[in-house]
Amino acid sequence: MPRVALYARYSSDTQRAASIEDQFRICREHAARQGWTVTACYHDAAISGASTILRPGIQTLLTDARCGKFDLVVAEALDRISRDQADVATLFKHLTFAGLTIVTLAEGEISELHVGLKGTMNALFLKDLAAKTHRGLRGRVEAGKAGGGLCATATTW
């Protein structure tokens, strides 16, 4: 019976922390239907999928994968693992070299084709999101409003 690691992520502090548990729940249900045993769960909360470098959850997953702690990685979708084209390819390469398979609920078993196509689409999504964010920030500044997020008060320091 395959040993499974689940991975979940959400991007920003404006999203719900419950997103992690929601993703884990549907991944656990999928694993149970397949007869797989979930042995580990990894997550990154309020961290962009644009890079894996500063994401402790994905870094720990990679370390444990190299140690043979599980056979499969299951996530809701490939963009939960990473939105960066190079990172997706590198993660796929490292996990495949370690003898692991990536399975997502959205795409199924991940292959080189998914890495190329979805990696490109996810990278384009980030580029488009950045342009829209900058457009919105510029509009706020031109309207005389703050162009950034919430400011901390002296009492929260």
N, CA and C of each residue as an Amber inpcrd file, in Angstrom:
protein
   471
   0.8470000  -1.1800000   0.0000000   0.0000000   0.0000000   0.0000000
   0.8940000   1.2460000   0.0000000   0.7470000   2.1230000  -0.9940000
   1.5910000   3.3220000  -1.0750000   1.4350000   4.2420000   0.1340000
   2.5800000   4.7830000   0.5560000   2.6070000   5.7880000   1.6170000
   2.5410000   7.1630000   0.9630000   1.6500000   7.9970000   1.4600000
   1.3610000   9.2690000   0.8070000   1.7050000  10.4500000   1.6990000
   2.3000000  11.4720000   1.0650000   2.4980000  12.7750000   1.7060000
   1.5340000  13.7480000   1.0490000   0.8170000  14.4980000   1.8640000
  -0.0790000  15.5320000   1.3420000   0.6270000  16.8730000   1.4110000
   0.3590000  17.7210000   0.4090000   0.9020000  19.0740000   0.4320000
  -0.2220000  20.0560000   0.1390000  -0.2650000  21.1450000   0.9210000
  -1.2700000  22.1960000   0.7310000  -0.6030000  23.5520000   0.9050000
  -1.1650000  24.5450000   0.2320000  -0.6260000  25.9060000   0.3170000
  -1.7190000  26.9020000  -0.0110000  -1.6520000  28.0520000   0.6430000
  -2.4150000  29.2040000   0.1680000  -1.4870000  30.3980000   0.1430000
  -1.8510000  31.3990000  -0.6610000  -0.8950000  32.4280000  -1.0540000
  -0.7100000  33.6080000  -0.1220000  -1.7800000  34.1460000   0.4010000
  -1.6130000  35.4200000   1.1000000  -2.4010000  35.4600000   2.3920000
  -2.0470000  36.4410000   3.2240000  -2.7180000  36.5710000   4.5130000
  -4.1380000  37.0990000   4.3790000  -4.5680000  37.4090000   3.1620000
  -5.9570000  37.8150000   2.9590000  -6.8490000  36.6040000   2.6800000
  -6.2380000  35.4330000   2.5560000  -7.0050000  34.2140000   2.3440000
  -7.2370000  33.5070000   3.6710000  -8.1600000  32.5630000   3.6780000
  -8.5200000  31.8540000   4.9000000  -7.4990000  30.7870000   5.2600000
  -7.0920000  30.7750000   6.5270000  -6.1780000  29.7420000   7.0040000
  -6.8130000  28.3610000   6.8970000  -8.1500000  28.3060000   6.9170000
  -8.8590000  27.0220000   6.7930000  -8.6190000  26.3830000   5.4340000
  -8.0830000  27.1220000   4.4850000  -7.8020000  26.5820000   3.1550000
  -6.8880000  25.3650000   3.2280000  -5.9280000  25.3960000   4.1370000
  -5.0040000  24.2650000   4.2950000  -5.7780000  23.0070000   4.6660000
  -6.6130000  23.1080000   5.7040000  -7.3930000  21.9390000   6.1380000
  -8.3790000  21.5040000   5.0750000  -8.9550000  22.4560000   4.3370000
  -9.8650000  22.1000000   3.2360000  -9.1330000  21.2760000   2.1820000
  -7.9300000  21.7080000   1.8270000  -7.1400000  20.9730000   0.8420000
  -6.7410000  19.5950000   1.3690000  -6.3100000  19.5460000   2.6290000
  -5.9510000  18.2530000   3.2210000  -7.1470000  17.3010000   3.2390000
  -8.3220000  17.8190000   3.5770000  -9.5140000  16.9750000   3.6540000
  -9.8160000  16.2980000   2.3180000  -9.8160000  17.0650000   1.2390000
 -10.1620000  16.4500000  -0.0510000  -9.0460000  15.5330000  -0.5450000
  -7.8000000  15.8470000  -0.1900000  -6.6870000  14.9630000  -0.5640000
  -6.7390000  13.6560000   0.2380000  -7.0930000  13.7400000   1.5260000
  -7.2440000  12.5280000   2.3400000  -8.3600000  11.6380000   1.7930000
  -9.4690000  12.2660000   1.4020000 -10.5900000  11.5130000   0.8370000
 -10.1620000  10.7870000  -0.4370000  -9.3970000  11.4800000  -1.2810000
  -8.9060000  10.8710000  -2.5150000  -7.9770000   9.6960000  -2.2010000
  -7.0650000   9.9080000  -1.2630000  -6.1240000   8.8500000  -0.8790000
  -6.8740000   7.6340000  -0.3390000  -7.8890000   7.8640000   0.4750000
  -8.6730000   6.7550000   1.0410000  -9.3730000   5.9670000  -0.0620000
  -9.9170000   6.6670000  -1.0540000 -10.5890000   5.9790000  -2.1790000
  -9.6120000   5.1130000  -2.9650000  -8.3520000   5.5360000  -3.0010000
  -7.3340000   4.7780000  -3.7370000  -6.7280000   3.6540000  -2.9000000
  -7.0340000   3.6460000  -1.6000000  -6.4410000   2.6530000  -0.7110000
  -5.0330000   3.0150000  -0.2680000  -4.6900000   4.3050000  -0.3200000
  -3.3720000   4.7780000   0.0640000  -3.3670000   5.1700000   1.5360000
  -2.2110000   5.1060000   2.1680000  -2.0460000   5.4910000   3.5650000
  -1.3430000   6.8440000   3.6470000  -2.0050000   7.8150000   4.2510000
  -1.3880000   9.1320000   4.4400000  -0.4410000   9.0460000   5.6330000
   0.8320000   9.3060000   5.3740000   1.8420000   9.2110000   6.4360000
   2.4370000  10.5580000   6.8220000   2.2080000  11.5930000   6.0090000
   2.7850000  12.9050000   6.3160000   1.9660000  13.9980000   5.6470000
   1.9370000  15.1560000   6.2820000   1.2690000  16.3320000   5.7230000
   2.2170000  17.5230000   5.8320000   2.3170000  18.2780000   4.7530000
   3.1950000  19.4460000   4.6940000   2.3650000  20.6100000   4.1750000
   2.6580000  21.8020000   4.6570000   1.9170000  22.9600000   4.1650000
   2.7500000  24.2340000   4.2910000   2.3370000  25.2110000   3.5280000
   2.8820000  26.5600000   3.6090000   1.6950000  27.5080000   3.5990000
   1.5780000  28.3120000   4.6350000   0.4530000  29.2230000   4.7920000
   0.8720000  30.6600000   4.5200000   0.0410000  31.3530000   3.7490000
   0.2530000  32.7640000   3.4370000   1.6180000  33.0110000   2.8010000
   2.0210000  32.0790000   1.9120000   3.2850000  32.2120000   1.1990000
   3.0180000  32.0110000  -0.2900000   3.4990000  32.9170000  -1.1030000
   3.2900000  32.8380000  -2.5420000   3.8650000  31.5600000  -3.1420000
   3.2080000  31.0900000  -4.1800000   3.7000000  29.9430000  -4.9240000
   4.7340000  30.3190000  -5.9590000   5.1750000  31.5860000  -5.9470000
   6.1190000  32.0560000  -6.9490000   7.5210000  31.4850000  -6.7620000
   7.8340000  31.0120000  -5.5570000   9.1550000  30.4540000  -5.3000000
   9.0620000  29.4040000  -4.1990000   9.9000000  28.4050000  -4.2820000
   9.9340000  27.3740000  -3.2440000  11.0130000  27.6430000  -2.1990000
  11.8870000  28.5790000  -2.4540000  13.0440000  28.8060000  -1.5870000
  12.6460000  29.1610000  -0.1570000  11.6870000  30.0420000   0.0170000
  11.3130000  30.5030000   1.3560000  10.0870000  29.7730000   1.9080000
   9.8020000  28.5790000   1.3870000   8.6380000  27.8190000   1.8320000
   9.0990000  26.5950000   2.6320000   9.0540000  26.6930000   3.9660000
   9.5660000  25.5910000   4.7940000   8.8280000  24.2690000   4.5820000
   7.5340000  24.3220000   4.3060000   6.7800000  23.0840000   4.1140000
   7.2650000  22.2880000   2.9190000   7.4410000  22.9460000   1.7860000
   7.8800000  22.2350000   0.5700000   9.3370000  21.7990000   0.7230000
  10.1490000  22.5980000   1.4270000  11.5450000  22.2190000   1.6470000
  11.6390000  20.9680000   2.5200000  10.8170000  20.8880000   3.5560000
  10.8060000  19.7040000   4.4210000  10.2930000  18.4960000   3.6540000
   9.2740000  18.7020000   2.8190000   8.7570000  17.6170000   1.9800000
   9.8760000  17.0500000   1.1150000  10.6600000  17.9110000   0.4800000
  11.7580000  17.4580000  -0.3750000  12.8070000  16.6830000   0.4190000
  13.1360000  17.1740000   1.5890000  14.1110000  16.4810000   2.4400000
  13.6030000  15.0940000   2.8080000  12.3480000  15.0150000   3.2490000
  11.7640000  13.7280000   3.6300000  11.6160000  12.7950000   2.4300000
  11.3650000  13.3550000   1.2450000  11.2640000  12.5300000   0.0280000
  12.6040000  11.8550000  -0.2550000  13.6880000  12.6060000  -0.1040000
  15.0230000  12.0370000  -0.3250000  15.3380000  10.9190000   0.6690000
  14.7070000  10.9670000   1.8440000  14.9160000   9.9450000   2.8860000
  13.9740000   8.7560000   2.7150000  13.1110000   8.7880000   1.6950000
  12.2210000   7.6640000   1.4300000  11.0640000   7.5240000   2.3950000
  10.5880000   8.6300000   2.9660000   9.5120000   8.5600000   3.9600000
   8.1290000   8.3140000   3.3520000   7.9890000   8.4560000   2.0360000
   6.7030000   8.2230000   1.3750000   6.9410000   7.9020000  -0.0910000
   5.8770000   7.4370000  -0.7640000   5.9680000   7.0030000  -2.1590000
   5.2870000   7.9540000  -3.1400000   4.3060000   8.6950000  -2.6510000
   3.5180000   9.5980000  -3.4960000   3.3630000  10.9470000  -2.8060000
   3.2570000  11.9860000  -3.6130000   2.8840000  13.3040000  -3.1090000
   1.5360000  13.6330000  -3.7210000   0.5730000  13.9910000  -2.8770000
  -0.7660000  14.3310000  -3.3490000  -1.0680000  15.7730000  -2.9730000
  -1.5630000  16.5350000  -3.9410000  -1.9650000  17.9200000  -3.7120000
  -3.2550000  18.1720000  -4.4910000  -3.9180000  19.2520000  -4.1540000
  -5.1610000  19.5910000  -4.8440000  -4.9120000  19.8710000  -6.3270000
  -3.8730000  20.6230000  -6.6140000  -3.5510000  20.9800000  -7.9970000
  -2.0650000  21.3210000  -8.0660000  -1.5170000  21.2890000  -9.2640000
  -0.0950000  21.5650000  -9.4500000   0.2660000  22.9780000  -8.9990000
  -0.6610000  23.9420000  -9.1380000  -0.3460000  25.3060000  -8.7120000
  -0.2510000  25.4470000  -7.2000000  -0.7360000  24.4700000  -6.4500000
  -0.5450000  24.4790000  -4.9930000   0.9030000  24.1340000  -4.6710000
   1.5200000  23.3120000  -5.4920000   2.9170000  22.9340000  -5.2870000
   3.8230000  24.0850000  -5.6710000   3.6000000  24.6730000  -6.8370000
   4.3460000  25.8610000  -7.2410000   3.7040000  26.4870000  -8.4680000
   3.8490000  27.7980000  -8.5720000   3.4070000  28.5190000  -9.7660000
   4.6020000  28.9200000 -10.6310000   5.7980000  28.6230000 -10.1650000
   6.9970000  28.9840000 -10.9060000   7.3950000  27.8390000 -11.8320000
   7.5780000  28.1380000 -13.0940000   7.8780000  27.1370000 -14.1150000
   9.1430000  26.3400000 -13.7840000  10.1870000  27.0390000 -13.4090000
  11.4520000  26.3630000 -13.1050000  11.3280000  25.5180000 -11.8350000
  10.6300000  26.0420000 -10.8280000  10.4510000  25.2890000  -9.5850000
   9.6420000  24.0110000  -9.8080000   8.5890000  24.0970000 -10.6200000
   7.7840000  22.9040000 -10.9130000   8.6570000  21.8400000 -11.5670000
   9.4500000  22.2620000 -12.5460000  10.3190000  21.3130000 -13.2420000
  11.3610000  20.7160000 -12.2990000  11.9480000  21.5430000 -11.4420000
  12.9620000  21.0630000 -10.5010000  12.3510000  20.1140000  -9.4740000
  11.2070000  20.4760000  -8.9170000  10.5350000  19.5990000  -7.9520000
  10.1870000  18.2590000  -8.5960000   9.6400000  18.3120000  -9.7900000
   9.2860000  17.0800000 -10.5120000  10.5350000  16.2200000 -10.7110000
  11.6200000  16.8500000 -11.1270000  12.8700000  16.1280000 -11.3690000
  13.3900000  15.4730000 -10.0790000  13.4100000  16.2220000  -8.9900000
  13.9090000  15.6870000  -7.7170000  13.0210000  14.5580000  -7.1910000
  11.7160000  14.7530000  -7.2600000  10.8050000  13.7300000  -6.7540000
  10.8450000  12.4780000  -7.6290000  10.9210000  12.6610000  -8.9400000
  11.0080000  11.5220000  -9.8450000  12.3130000  10.7630000  -9.6230000
  13.4030000  11.4810000  -9.4440000  14.6960000  10.8490000  -9.1780000
  14.6480000  10.0260000  -7.8870000  13.8750000  10.5220000  -6.9040000
  13.7320000   9.8090000  -5.6340000  12.7310000   8.6550000  -5.7440000
  12.1730000   8.4600000  -6.9440000  11.2440000   7.3560000  -7.1630000
   9.8170000   7.6650000  -6.7600000   9.4880000   8.9320000  -6.6040000
   8.1490000   9.3320000  -6.1790000   7.3040000   9.7950000  -7.3610000
   6.0070000   9.7150000  -7.1580000   5.0270000  10.1860000  -8.1290000
   4.2650000  11.3460000  -7.5030000   3.9510000  12.3420000  -8.3140000
   3.0850000  13.4410000  -7.8700000   1.7150000  13.1890000  -8.4720000
   0.6920000  13.2660000  -7.6270000  -0.6910000  13.1230000  -8.0740000
  -1.4550000  14.3360000  -7.5670000  -2.2140000  14.9750000  -8.4560000
  -3.0720000  16.0730000  -8.0100000  -4.5150000  15.7160000  -8.3380000
  -5.4160000  16.2600000  -7.5480000  -6.8270000  16.0030000  -7.7790000
  -7.2810000  16.6300000  -9.0950000  -6.6990000  17.7750000  -9.4460000
  -7.1040000  18.4770000 -10.6650000  -6.5400000  17.8510000 -11.9340000
  -5.2710000  17.3960000 -11.8960000  -4.6170000  16.9230000 -13.1130000
  -4.3680000  15.4150000 -13.1530000  -4.4750000  14.7310000 -12.0320000
  -4.1480000  13.3050000 -11.9920000  -2.6580000  13.1130000 -11.7730000
  -2.1260000  12.0020000 -12.2960000  -0.6920000  11.7470000 -12.1510000
   0.0750000  12.7310000 -13.0270000   1.0320000  13.4230000 -12.4100000
   1.7730000  14.4740000 -13.1100000   2.8780000  13.8510000 -13.9650000
   2.9380000  14.3100000 -15.2060000   3.9620000  13.8580000 -16.1480000
   4.7390000  15.0740000 -16.6500000   5.7100000  14.8190000 -17.5010000
   6.4800000  15.9070000 -18.0980000   5.5770000  16.8810000 -18.8490000
   4.5200000  16.3660000 -19.4670000   3.5820000  17.2170000 -20.2040000
   2.9110000  18.2230000 -19.2650000   2.4670000  17.7570000 -18.0850000
   1.8660000  18.6620000 -17.1020000   2.8680000  19.7080000 -16.6500000
   4.0910000  19.2660000 -16.4090000   5.1300000  20.1800000 -15.9370000
   5.3310000  21.2960000 -16.9550000   5.4140000  20.9350000 -18.2300000
   5.6210000  21.9410000 -19.2760000   4.4220000  22.8550000 -19.4600000
   3.2420000  22.2580000 -19.6560000   2.0540000  23.0640000 -19.9520000
   1.5310000  23.8140000 -18.7310000   1.3130000  23.1010000 -17.6390000
   0.7870000  23.7490000 -16.4340000   1.8220000  24.7060000 -15.8430000
   3.0940000  24.3450000 -15.9230000   4.1450000  25.2460000 -15.4500000
   4.1020000  26.5680000 -16.1900000   3.9210000  26.4970000 -17.5020000
   3.8200000  27.7100000 -18.3160000   2.5670000  28.4990000 -17.9660000
   1.4360000  27.8180000 -17.8510000   0.1750000  28.4990000 -17.5320000
   0.2420000  29.1620000 -16.1560000   0.8270000  28.4720000 -15.1720000
   0.9460000  29.0490000 -13.8350000   1.8650000  30.2620000 -13.8250000
   2.9530000  30.2040000 -14.5930000   3.8660000  31.3490000 -14.6920000
   3.1540000  32.5370000 -15.3500000   2.3590000  32.2750000 -16.3790000
   1.5990000  33.3430000 -17.0340000   0.5660000  33.9360000 -16.0900000
  -0.0560000  33.0980000 -15.2580000  -1.0090000  33.5830000 -14.2680000
  -0.3300000  34.5840000 -13.3350000   0.8710000  34.2440000 -12.8390000
   1.5860000  35.1430000 -11.9370000   1.9340000  36.4650000 -12.6120000
   2.3530000  36.3960000 -13.8690000   2.6940000  37.6070000 -14.6110000
   1.4570000  38.4930000 -14.7710000   0.3350000  37.8820000 -15.1180000
  -0.9240000  38.6130000 -15.2790000  -1.3840000  39.2030000 -13.9460000
  -1.2810000  38.4250000 -12.8700000  -1.6780000  38.8990000 -11.5420000
  -0.8270000  40.0980000 -11.1280000   0.4740000  40.0430000 -11.3820000
   1.3640000  41.1530000 -11.0340000   0.9610000  42.4230000 -11.7830000
   0.6580000  42.2990000 -13.0690000   0.2560000  43.4680000 -13.8630000
  -1.0390000  44.0680000 -13.3240000  -2.0060000  43.2310000 -12.9930000
  -3.2780000  43.7310000 -12.4600000  -3.1000000  44.3560000 -11.0810000
  -2.2440000  43.7750000 -10.2720000  -1.9810000  44.3270000  -8.9460000
  -1.3400000  45.7050000  -9.0720000  -0.3440000  45.8220000  -9.9500000
   0.3120000  47.1240000 -10.1510000  -0.6620000  48.1550000 -10.7070000
  -1.5300000  47.7370000 -11.6110000  -2.5450000  48.6420000 -12.1520000
  -3.4340000  49.1610000 -11.0310000  -3.8760000  48.2640000 -10.1570000
  -4.7420000  48.6520000  -9.0470000  -4.0470000  49.5690000  -8.0540000
  -2.7870000  49.2600000  -7.7550000  -2.0240000  50.1010000  -6.8320000
  -1.8150000  51.4960000  -7.4120000  -1.5270000  51.5550000  -8.7010000
  -1.3410000  52.8630000  -9.3400000  -2.6290000  53.6840000  -9.2550000
  -3.7570000  53.0210000  -9.4910000  -5.0440000  53.7080000  -9.3930000
  -5.2920000  54.2500000  -7.9980000  -4.9270000  53.4840000  -6.9770000
  -5.0990000  53.9470000  -5.5920000  -4.2140000  55.1710000  -5.3210000
  -2.9600000  55.0980000  -5.7570000  -2.0310000  56.2100000  -5.5210000
  -2.5140000  57.4590000  -6.2560000  -2.9530000  57.3090000  -7.5020000
  -3.4350000  58.4700000  -8.2640000  -4.7040000  59.0470000  -7.6670000
  -5.4490000  58.2410000  -6.9110000  -6.6470000  58.7290000  -6.2270000
  -6.3140000  59.3170000  -4.8530000  -4.9980000  59.3780000  -4.5330000
  -4.5720000  59.9570000  -3.2670000  -4.6380000  58.9980000  -2.0870000
  -4.7780000  57.7250000  -2.3500000  -4.8470000  56.7260000  -1.2770000
  -3.5020000  56.0220000  -1.1360000  -3.3700000  55.2760000  -0.0570000
  -2.1420000  54.5230000   0.1790000  -1.9910000  53.4270000  -0.8600000
  -0.7780000  53.2180000  -1.3170000  -0.5210000  52.1950000  -2.3200000
  -0.1090000  50.8600000  -1.7390000  -0.0520000  50.7730000  -0.4110000
   0.3810000  49.5250000   0.2090000  -0.7090000  48.8980000   1.0410000
  -0.3100000  47.9010000   1.8040000  -1.2480000  47.1810000   2.6630000
  -1.4910000  47.9130000   3.9580000  -1.9540000  47.1750000   4.9530000
  -2.2400000  47.7460000   6.2590000  -0.9370000  48.1190000   6.9590000
  -0.9790000  49.2470000   7.6420000   0.1810000  49.6840000   8.3970000
   0.0650000  49.2040000   9.8410000   1.1950000  48.8390000  10.4280000
   1.2080000  48.4410000  11.8370000   1.2100000  49.6900000  12.6960000
   0.5380000  49.6140000  13.8250000   0.5570000  50.7280000  14.7550000
   1.6850000  50.5160000  15.7430000   2.0530000  51.5610000  16.4310000
   3.1540000  51.4780000  17.4000000   2.8700000  50.4580000  18.4890000
   1.5980000  50.2340000  18.8100000   1.2650000  49.2770000  19.8790000
   1.4470000  47.8330000  19.4290000   1.5190000  47.5660000  18.1390000
   1.6960000  46.1930000  17.6620000   3.1580000  45.8430000  17.4400000
   4.0520000  46.7940000  17.6120000   5.4730000  46.5200000  17.4090000
   6.0340000  45.8690000  18.5610000
